Structure formats: C-alpha cells, structure tokens
Amino acid sequence: MEFTKGHGTGNDFVILPDPDGALDLTPELVAAICDRRRGLGGDGVLRVVRAAKHADGAALAGEAEWFMDYWNSDGSFAEMCGNGARVFVRYLLETGLAVPAGDALPVATRAGVVRARVEGDAIAVEMRRPRLYGASAAALGGLTLPGTAVDVGNPHLVCPVPAGLDLTGLDLTRAPDVDPAVFPRGVNVEFTTAGAPVAGVDAHVLMRVHERGSAETLSCGTGACAVAAVALRDTDRETGTVAVDVPGGRLTVTVDEDSCWLSGPALLVATGTLTLPPSPA
C-alpha cells in the first residue's frame, strides 16, 4: 500500500490514503506499521477516507468530505488528535484532495468536525473549547502530582511540576498511574512548568506528555490545548493565547469564547510503498 510520513512538532504519523474505505485496517496491522524497528514507525496512523465511506464518519458527510480515521500506535482508537488533524490537512492540501473553502477546511473526526486554515507555513485547526471538569492526580516514580482533568474531545490530566523538580528529568518510559474511576478509558497526562515570558502571548508553558496508547511523544496537540486552558485559568483569564513548548517544538494555542485554535508546523517528509507484514500463522 502507498503511504506518506508526516509530523507536527515531532508528533509523527503514517498516512494511508484509502478514499473509498477498502483497506482492512486492524489493530495488529496498525501496531506493526507503527513499530519503530520492524515497521515504518510512528505515534499513530492517519487513514484518509471519505466520511461517507466510513461508519464513524458517515453522519458527518454532509459537513465534511474527509474523515480522519486516527489510530494510536498500539492499535487503539483515539477520539481526536490535534497534531494529527494538522498533518492530515497538510496531506489533503499537498495531494490536491482538498482546497481551503472560504475561511476554513472542515475535517470529520470521531470527536466531531474540526476546521482548519493555513497560516503561512503553519496549519491551524479549530477544536472544541477545553472543559476543565475536576481534580485528580498522577503517580510517577514515587511522586504523586496533583492535576486538573480536561476534556478536549479526548481526556487529559494536566499536572504542574513542583518548584525544584526538573521537568526534563521525569521518567516517562512507563505510563503514570491514574485513578480509573476518573479516567475509565485512560488519559493523556501532561506535565508542565512555567516558561520565560514570550512577547505576544498571555502565557508560556513547557510541557511533556505521556499519551494514552502511544507512550511519551514529542508533542500532543490536544494536550497543548488542555495545558493552555489550565495556564489561562491559573492567571485568571478565560480566553487568551499561550505558547506551549514541547520537546518537538512550539505550538500556539488561542482559546476564545467558543473554541480553541491550535497552530504550528505540519510537514510531510516521505512517501513510498509499504510491504504489509505477513499474517500470523
């Protein structure tokens, strides 16, 4: 099968064109593709399929032609992926499958329709406004770090790192322990610390993330939105713009009265033909 590899601030994806939904994509196949030693490697798979041709997108076909069928690297589904949506839109535009319509290009996802626009070299996607809905905690290497639960179409737990503890020194090779009563389907956990002031934004935050279904990644778009919403709350703002620095680069998040815009680079870096792994005996 044909593939394209792309990334948004280091959050990398294998893109599979399947306009008519003919590909038999399974959790095992996705995991094999995303294997960084035996496959192509990636934080997830983006299948490019017409909304009308996919069971999860058919109800949205009247609003958006294309459905982003996103899979985590372990073969599980995710409701939404902000960086994935930006890379997905870059693919649609560069392959001529879509052109910006008016102010924005609509894309169907499992979390609903998101809109995207081109901002110079960046792609921005509009997602739902993050909803802060409670307090919880993550346990990591003997530490218990309090945090805020945030819904961005998928679940997040934003945990500020206490003063004196180095964000870069956290061991994220294992998933943090969280409360299954609060997060029955798992959660993306963001660890944050304040950054130096940046001109033109209301706050600056440094972030690392352990993503549900993908382990630590260099970036998480919906996680950046969750972190931005918490940063604004902590400075007594309901709206504003936040620079979020992740290991893979910088994302800019603007929270307004009704939605959240995530902006940053989205690049396509390779194309080729994928040889499918043999089926298990």
C-alpha positions as CSV (number, residue, x, y, z in Angstrom):
1,M,0.0,0.0,0.0
2,E,1.1,3.6,-0.6
3,F,2.0,5.7,2.4
4,T,3.2,9.2,3.4
5,K,5.1,10.0,6.6
6,G,4.4,13.3,8.3
7,H,4.8,15.1,11.6
8,G,3.7,18.1,13.6
9,T,6.4,19.3,16.1
10,G,7.8,15.8,16.1
11,N,4.4,14.0,16.7
12,D,4.8,11.6,13.7
13,F,2.2,9.7,11.7
14,V,1.9,7.2,8.9
15,I,-0.7,8.4,6.5
16,L,-2.6,5.8,4.5
17,P,-4.7,7.0,1.5
18,D,-7.9,4.9,1.4
19,P,-10.6,7.2,-0.1
20,D,-13.2,4.5,-0.5
21,G,-12.6,2.7,2.7
22,A,-11.4,-0.5,1.1
23,L,-8.4,-1.1,3.4
24,D,-8.9,-3.8,6.1
25,L,-7.1,-1.9,8.8
26,T,-6.8,-3.9,12.1
27,P,-5.2,-3.1,15.5
28,E,-2.5,-5.7,14.7
29,L,-1.7,-4.1,11.4
30,V,-1.6,-0.6,12.8
31,A,0.8,-1.7,15.6
32,A,3.0,-3.4,13.1
33,I,3.2,-0.3,10.9
34,C,4.0,1.9,13.9
35,D,6.7,-0.4,15.2
36,R,9.9,1.7,15.1
37,R,12.2,-1.3,14.4
38,R,10.1,-3.7,12.3
39,G,7.7,-1.2,10.7
40,L,7.7,2.4,9.4
41,G,7.5,3.8,12.9
42,G,5.0,6.4,14.2
43,D,2.9,7.7,17.1
44,G,-0.1,6.7,15.1
45,V,-1.8,6.0,11.8
46,L,-4.0,8.5,9.9
47,R,-6.2,6.8,7.3
48,V,-7.5,9.3,4.7
49,V,-11.1,8.1,3.9
50,R,-14.2,9.9,2.6
51,A,-16.6,10.5,5.5
52,A,-19.4,8.8,3.6
53,K,-17.3,5.6,3.3
54,H,-16.6,5.1,7.0
55,A,-19.1,4.0,9.6
56,D,-17.7,6.5,12.1
57,G,-17.8,9.4,9.7
58,A,-21.0,8.8,7.7
59,A,-23.2,11.0,9.9
60,L,-20.8,13.9,9.3
61,A,-20.5,13.5,5.5
62,G,-22.8,16.5,4.9
63,E,-20.4,18.7,6.8
64,A,-17.0,17.4,5.7
65,E,-15.9,15.3,2.7
66,W,-12.9,13.7,4.5
67,F,-12.8,11.6,7.7
68,M,-9.6,11.4,9.8
69,D,-9.5,7.7,10.9
70,Y,-6.9,8.0,13.6
71,W,-5.3,5.1,15.4
72,N,-2.8,5.1,18.2
73,S,0.4,3.2,17.7
74,D,-0.8,0.3,19.9
75,G,-3.8,-0.2,17.6
76,S,-6.4,1.5,19.7
77,F,-8.6,4.3,18.6
78,A,-8.5,7.9,19.8
79,E,-11.3,10.4,19.6
80,M,-9.2,13.2,18.4
81,C,-5.6,14.2,17.7
82,G,-4.8,17.8,17.2
83,N,-1.3,17.4,15.6
84,G,-2.7,14.5,13.6
85,A,-5.5,16.8,12.3
86,R,-3.0,19.4,11.2
87,V,-0.8,16.8,9.4
88,F,-4.0,15.3,7.9
89,V,-4.9,18.7,6.4
90,R,-1.4,19.2,5.1
91,Y,-1.7,15.9,3.3
92,L,-5.1,16.8,1.8
93,L,-3.8,20.2,0.5
94,E,-0.5,18.9,-0.9
95,T,-2.1,16.0,-2.7
96,G,-4.9,18.1,-4.1
97,L,-7.6,16.2,-2.4
98,A,-9.0,19.4,-0.9
99,V,-8.6,23.1,-1.1
100,P,-9.4,25.7,1.6
101,A,-13.0,26.5,1.3
102,G,-13.7,30.1,2.5
103,D,-12.2,30.7,5.8
104,A,-11.5,27.1,6.8
105,L,-11.5,23.5,5.6
106,P,-13.7,21.1,7.5
107,V,-12.5,17.6,8.6
108,A,-14.6,14.9,10.2
109,T,-13.2,13.2,13.3
110,R,-14.5,10.9,16.0
111,A,-14.9,14.0,18.2
112,G,-16.9,15.8,15.5
113,V,-16.0,18.2,12.7
114,V,-12.9,20.4,13.1
115,R,-12.0,23.3,10.9
116,A,-8.5,24.0,9.6
117,R,-6.8,27.0,8.0
118,V,-3.4,27.8,6.5
119,E,-1.3,30.3,8.4
120,G,1.8,30.8,6.4
121,D,4.0,27.7,7.0
122,A,1.7,26.6,9.8
123,I,-1.6,24.8,9.8
124,A,-4.1,25.7,12.5
125,V,-7.1,23.6,13.5
126,E,-10.1,24.8,15.5
127,M,-11.3,22.3,18.1
128,R,-13.8,22.4,20.9
129,R,-13.1,24.7,23.8
130,P,-11.3,22.7,26.5
131,R,-13.5,21.9,29.5
132,L,-11.9,21.8,32.9
133,Y,-14.0,19.4,34.9
134,G,-12.3,18.3,38.1
135,A,-9.1,17.5,40.1
136,S,-7.2,14.2,40.1
137,A,-3.5,13.1,40.4
138,A,-0.9,11.1,38.6
139,A,1.6,8.9,40.3
140,L,5.1,8.7,38.7
141,G,8.2,7.2,40.1
142,G,7.2,7.6,43.7
143,L,5.8,11.1,43.1
144,T,2.2,12.0,43.4
145,L,1.4,15.1,41.3
146,P,-2.0,16.8,41.6
147,G,-3.6,17.9,38.4
148,T,-6.6,19.2,36.5
149,A,-8.8,16.9,34.4
150,V,-9.6,18.5,31.0
151,D,-11.8,17.3,28.1
152,V,-10.7,18.4,24.6
153,G,-12.7,15.8,22.9
154,N,-10.4,13.3,24.5
155,P,-9.3,13.1,28.1
156,H,-6.3,14.9,29.7
157,L,-4.8,15.3,33.1
158,V,-2.6,18.4,33.4
159,C,-0.1,18.2,36.2
160,P,2.2,21.1,37.1
161,V,5.7,20.1,38.2
162,P,6.6,21.5,41.7
163,A,9.3,24.0,42.0
164,G,12.7,22.3,42.4
165,L,11.7,19.3,40.3
166,D,13.2,19.2,36.8
167,L,10.7,18.6,34.0
168,T,13.3,17.1,31.7
169,G,14.3,14.6,34.4
170,L,10.9,12.9,34.7
171,D,10.9,9.3,33.7
172,L,8.1,8.8,31.3
173,T,9.2,5.4,30.0
174,R,6.2,4.0,31.9
175,A,2.7,5.2,32.0
176,P,1.8,7.3,35.0
177,D,-0.7,5.7,37.4
178,V,-4.1,7.5,37.4
179,D,-7.5,7.0,39.0
180,P,-9.5,4.6,36.8
181,A,-12.7,5.9,38.4
182,V,-12.0,9.3,36.9
183,F,-10.4,8.1,33.7
184,P,-12.1,4.7,32.9
185,R,-10.8,4.8,29.3
186,G,-7.3,6.0,30.1
187,V,-6.0,9.5,29.8
188,N,-3.2,11.6,28.3
189,V,-1.1,13.0,31.1
190,E,0.7,16.4,30.6
191,F,3.5,17.5,32.9
192,T,4.2,21.3,32.8
193,T,6.3,24.1,34.2
194,A,6.2,27.8,33.5
195,G,8.4,29.2,30.8
196,A,10.1,32.6,30.5
197,P,7.8,35.4,29.2
198,V,7.2,35.4,25.4
199,A,6.2,38.5,23.5
200,G,2.7,38.5,22.0
201,V,1.2,35.8,24.2
202,D,-0.5,35.7,27.6
203,A,1.4,32.8,29.0
204,H,4.3,30.5,28.1
205,V,4.4,26.8,29.3
206,L,6.8,24.0,28.9
207,M,5.2,20.5,28.5
208,R,6.0,16.8,28.3
209,V,3.3,14.2,27.7
210,H,2.6,10.5,28.1
211,E,-0.1,9.8,25.6
212,R,-2.7,7.1,26.1
213,G,-1.9,4.3,23.6
214,S,1.3,5.8,22.3
215,A,3.7,6.3,25.4
216,E,5.7,9.5,25.6
217,T,5.6,11.6,22.4
218,L,7.5,14.7,21.3
219,S,4.2,16.6,21.1
220,C,0.5,16.4,21.6
221,G,-1.8,18.9,20.1
222,T,-4.9,18.3,22.2
223,G,-2.6,18.1,25.2
224,A,-1.3,21.6,24.4
225,C,-4.8,22.9,24.3
226,A,-5.5,21.3,27.7
227,V,-2.4,22.9,29.1
228,A,-3.2,26.3,27.7
229,A,-6.6,26.3,29.2
230,V,-5.2,25.5,32.6
231,A,-2.5,28.1,32.2
232,L,-5.1,30.7,31.4
233,R,-7.2,29.7,34.4
234,D,-4.2,30.0,36.7
235,T,-3.7,33.6,35.5
236,D,-7.4,34.4,36.0
237,R,-8.2,34.5,32.3
238,E,-11.0,32.7,30.4
239,T,-9.5,33.5,27.0
240,G,-6.1,34.2,25.5
241,T,-3.1,32.9,23.7
242,V,-0.5,30.6,25.1
243,A,2.9,29.4,23.7
244,V,3.3,25.8,24.6
245,D,6.9,24.4,24.1
246,V,7.1,20.6,23.7
247,P,10.2,18.6,23.0
248,G,9.4,18.7,19.3
249,G,9.0,22.5,19.0
250,R,6.4,25.2,19.8
251,L,2.7,25.2,19.4
252,T,0.5,28.3,19.8
253,V,-2.9,27.8,21.3
254,T,-5.7,30.5,21.3
255,V,-8.7,29.9,23.5
256,D,-11.7,32.1,22.7
257,E,-15.3,32.2,23.9
258,D,-16.4,29.3,21.8
259,S,-13.4,27.2,20.6
260,C,-9.7,26.6,20.7
261,W,-7.3,27.1,17.8
262,L,-4.1,25.0,17.7
263,S,-1.4,26.3,15.4
264,G,2.1,25.0,14.4
265,P,4.2,23.4,11.7
266,A,2.9,20.3,9.9
267,L,5.3,18.7,7.5
268,L,5.2,15.7,5.1
269,V,8.7,14.1,5.0
270,A,8.5,10.9,2.9
271,T,6.3,8.8,0.6
272,G,6.7,5.2,-0.5
273,T,5.2,1.8,-0.8
274,L,4.6,-0.3,2.4
275,T,5.0,-4.0,2.3
276,L,2.4,-5.5,4.6
277,P,3.7,-7.8,7.3
278,P,2.7,-11.5,6.9
279,S,-0.4,-12.6,8.7
280,P,0.2,-14.7,11.8
281,A,0.2,-18.4,11.2
